[in-house]
Amino acid sequence: MFKQWWNAAWRNTPCQDPTARWLADTFGTGPFLAAMIAVVLFGWFLYWRYLEWRYMDQPFWAWKERM
């Protein structure tokens, strides 16, 4: 089933398996890729805000004292 999904998603070949076709139509599209990039960037933003909150009382050269 994965091979049929791979062919349908990346080589644009016909796919007979309905489950593989649904996987290709759902996860092989540009909007899904854009949503995943947005999720990764939002997670990175939240992690950056956490680091800022955790170490905001220390200057950026204070990493030697934390080790």
KOLSEVEX-884645 format. One record per atom (N, C-alpha, C): residue number from 1; atom name; residue in three letters; x, y, z. Coordinates in steps of 0.02 Angstrom, whole numbers, padded with zeros to 5 digits. Example, Ala and Ser with C-alpha at 12.3 -4.5 7.8 and 13.67 -1.06 7.14 Angstrom:
- seq,atom,type,x,y,z
- 1,N,ALA,00660,-00284,00390
- 1,CA,ALA,00615,-00225,00390
- 1,C,ALA,00660,-00165,00390
- 2,N,SER,00642,-00112,00354
- 2,CA,SER,00684,-00053,00357
- 2,C,SER,00645,00002,00394
END
This chain:
- seq,atom,type,x,y,z
- 1,N,MET,00042,-00060,00000
- 1,CA,MET,00000,00000,00000
- 1,C,MET,00043,00063,00000
- 2,N,PHE,00099,00061,00038
- 2,CA,PHE,00142,00119,00039
- 2,C,PHE,00172,00134,-00029
- 3,N,LYS,00191,00080,-00065
- 3,CA,LYS,00220,00090,-00131
- 3,C,LYS,00170,00123,-00179
- 4,N,GLN,00107,00102,-00175
- 4,CA,GLN,00056,00134,-00217
- 4,C,GLN,00046,00207,-00197
- 5,N,TRP,00048,00221,-00131
- 5,CA,TRP,00041,00291,-00110
- 5,C,TRP,00100,00331,-00134
- 6,N,TRP,00161,00303,-00130
- 6,CA,TRP,00221,00338,-00152
- 6,C,TRP,00216,00353,-00226
- 7,N,ASN,00195,00305,-00266
- 7,CA,ASN,00189,00316,-00338
- 7,C,ASN,00137,00370,-00353
- 8,N,ALA,00080,00367,-00317
- 8,CA,ALA,00027,00415,-00331
- 8,C,ALA,00047,00485,-00309
- 9,N,ALA,00085,00490,-00254
- 9,CA,ALA,00101,00556,-00228
- 9,C,ALA,00159,00588,-00265
- 10,N,TRP,00210,00550,-00284
- 10,CA,TRP,00272,00580,-00310
- 10,C,TRP,00281,00569,-00385
- 11,N,ARG,00257,00514,-00412
- 11,CA,ARG,00264,00503,-00484
- 11,C,ARG,00200,00517,-00522
- 12,N,ASN,00146,00532,-00485
- 12,CA,ASN,00082,00549,-00515
- 12,C,ASN,00055,00493,-00559
- 13,N,THR,00064,00431,-00536
- 13,CA,THR,00038,00373,-00572
- 13,C,THR,-00030,00354,-00542
- 14,N,PRO,-00073,00320,-00580
- 14,CA,PRO,-00137,00301,-00553
- 14,C,PRO,-00130,00252,-00495
- 15,N,CYS,-00176,00256,-00449
- 15,CA,CYS,-00175,00216,-00389
- 15,C,CYS,-00242,00181,-00382
- 16,N,GLN,-00240,00114,-00375
- 16,CA,GLN,-00302,00076,-00372
- 16,C,GLN,-00327,00066,-00300
- 17,N,ASP,-00282,00067,-00251
- 17,CA,ASP,-00302,00055,-00182
- 17,C,ASP,-00337,00116,-00154
- 18,N,PRO,-00400,00110,-00130
- 18,CA,PRO,-00436,00169,-00106
- 18,C,PRO,-00402,00201,-00045
- 19,N,THR,-00374,00159,00000
- 19,CA,THR,-00341,00187,00059
- 19,C,THR,-00278,00225,00038
- 20,N,ALA,-00240,00195,-00007
- 20,CA,ALA,-00180,00229,-00031
- 20,C,ALA,-00198,00293,-00069
- 21,N,ARG,-00253,00291,-00106
- 21,CA,ARG,-00275,00352,-00142
- 21,C,ARG,-00294,00407,-00092
- 22,N,TRP,-00329,00387,-00039
- 22,CA,TRP,-00347,00436,00012
- 22,C,TRP,-00285,00465,00046
- 23,N,LEU,-00236,00422,00060
- 23,CA,LEU,-00174,00447,00091
- 23,C,LEU,-00139,00496,00044
- 24,N,ALA,-00137,00479,-00020
- 24,CA,ALA,-00103,00522,-00068
- 24,C,ALA,-00140,00589,-00075
- 25,N,ASP,-00207,00586,-00077
- 25,CA,ASP,-00245,00648,-00085
- 25,C,ASP,-00242,00691,-00022
- 26,N,THR,-00234,00659,00036
- 26,CA,THR,-00236,00697,00099
- 26,C,THR,-00167,00724,00117
- 27,N,PHE,-00116,00682,00111
- 27,CA,PHE,-00050,00700,00136
- 27,C,PHE,00000,00717,00080
- 28,N,GLY,-00019,00709,00018
- 28,CA,GLY,00028,00723,-00036
- 28,C,GLY,00015,00789,-00070
- 29,N,THR,-00014,00836,-00033
- 29,CA,THR,-00033,00899,-00064
- 29,C,THR,00008,00957,-00037
- 30,N,GLY,00007,01012,-00073
- 30,CA,GLY,00043,01071,-00052
- 30,C,GLY,00017,01103,00011
- 31,N,PRO,-00049,01108,00021
- 31,CA,PRO,-00074,01137,00083
- 31,C,PRO,-00052,01098,00145
- 32,N,PHE,-00048,01031,00140
- 32,CA,PHE,-00024,00993,00197
- 32,C,PHE,00049,01009,00212
- 33,N,LEU,00090,01014,00160
- 33,CA,LEU,00160,01032,00171
- 33,C,LEU,00165,01102,00202
- 34,N,ALA,00126,01149,00178
- 34,CA,ALA,00127,01216,00207
- 34,C,ALA,00105,01215,00280
- 35,N,ALA,00055,01174,00297
- 35,CA,ALA,00033,01169,00366
- 35,C,ALA,00087,01139,00410
- 36,N,MET,00123,01090,00386
- 36,CA,MET,00176,01060,00426
- 36,C,MET,00233,01110,00437
- 37,N,ILE,00250,01149,00385
- 37,CA,ILE,00301,01200,00394
- 37,C,ILE,00278,01251,00446
- 38,N,ALA,00214,01270,00444
- 38,CA,ALA,00188,01318,00492
- 38,C,ALA,00190,01289,00563
- 39,N,VAL,00175,01225,00570
- 39,CA,VAL,00178,01194,00637
- 39,C,VAL,00249,01194,00664
- 40,N,VAL,00298,01178,00621
- 40,CA,VAL,00368,01177,00642
- 40,C,VAL,00390,01247,00662
- 41,N,LEU,00374,01297,00622
- 41,CA,LEU,00394,01365,00638
- 41,C,LEU,00360,01390,00702
- 42,N,PHE,00297,01372,00712
- 42,CA,PHE,00263,01393,00773
- 42,C,PHE,00294,01359,00834
- 43,N,GLY,00312,01296,00828
- 43,CA,GLY,00345,01261,00883
- 43,C,GLY,00413,01293,00899
- 44,N,TRP,00450,01310,00847
- 44,CA,TRP,00514,01344,00857
- 44,C,TRP,00503,01412,00891
- 45,N,PHE,00451,01448,00873
- 45,CA,PHE,00436,01512,00904
- 45,C,PHE,00419,01503,00978
- 46,N,LEU,00378,01452,00994
- 46,CA,LEU,00362,01440,01063
- 46,C,LEU,00423,01421,01104
- 47,N,TYR,00468,01380,01075
- 47,CA,TYR,00529,01362,01109
- 47,C,TYR,00573,01422,01120
- 48,N,TRP,00577,01467,01072
- 48,CA,TRP,00616,01528,01079
- 48,C,TRP,00588,01572,01134
- 49,N,ARG,00521,01577,01138
- 49,CA,ARG,00490,01616,01191
- 49,C,ARG,00504,01584,01259
- 50,N,TYR,00504,01517,01263
- 50,CA,TYR,00520,01484,01326
- 50,C,TYR,00592,01499,01347
- 51,N,LEU,00638,01495,01300
- 51,CA,LEU,00708,01510,01318
- 51,C,LEU,00715,01582,01340
- 52,N,GLU,00679,01628,01308
- 52,CA,GLU,00682,01697,01328
- 52,C,GLU,00653,01706,01398
- 53,N,TRP,00598,01671,01412
- 53,CA,TRP,00569,01676,01479
- 53,C,TRP,00614,01645,01532
- 54,N,ARG,00648,01589,01514
- 54,CA,ARG,00689,01553,01563
- 54,C,ARG,00752,01592,01580
- 55,N,TYR,00782,01625,01532
- 55,CA,TYR,00847,01657,01543
- 55,C,TYR,00844,01732,01534
- 56,N,MET,00785,01763,01541
- 56,CA,MET,00781,01834,01526
- 56,C,MET,00814,01876,01579
- 57,N,ASP,00826,01848,01639
- 57,CA,ASP,00859,01887,01691
- 57,C,ASP,00934,01883,01688
- 58,N,GLN,00962,01848,01637
- 58,CA,GLN,01034,01840,01633
- 58,C,GLN,01058,01869,01566
- 59,N,PRO,01115,01901,01567
- 59,CA,PRO,01143,01926,01503
- 59,C,PRO,01166,01868,01459
- 60,N,PHE,01175,01882,01395
- 60,CA,PHE,01190,01828,01348
- 60,C,PHE,01259,01799,01358
- 61,N,TRP,01303,01833,01396
- 61,CA,TRP,01370,01805,01407
- 61,C,TRP,01373,01764,01472
- 62,N,ALA,01315,01752,01504
- 62,CA,ALA,01315,01715,01567
- 62,C,ALA,01311,01640,01558
- 63,N,TRP,01322,01614,01497
- 63,CA,TRP,01316,01542,01486
- 63,C,TRP,01371,01504,01521
- 64,N,LYS,01429,01536,01534
- 64,CA,LYS,01483,01500,01568
- 64,C,LYS,01465,01486,01640
- 65,N,GLU,01429,01530,01672
- 65,CA,GLU,01409,01519,01741
- 65,C,GLU,01355,01466,01747
- 66,N,ARG,01317,01453,01693
- 66,CA,ARG,01264,01403,01696
- 66,C,ARG,01291,01333,01685
- 67,N,MET,01351,01326,01661
- 67,CA,MET,01378,01259,01647
- 67,C,MET,01414,01230,01709
END
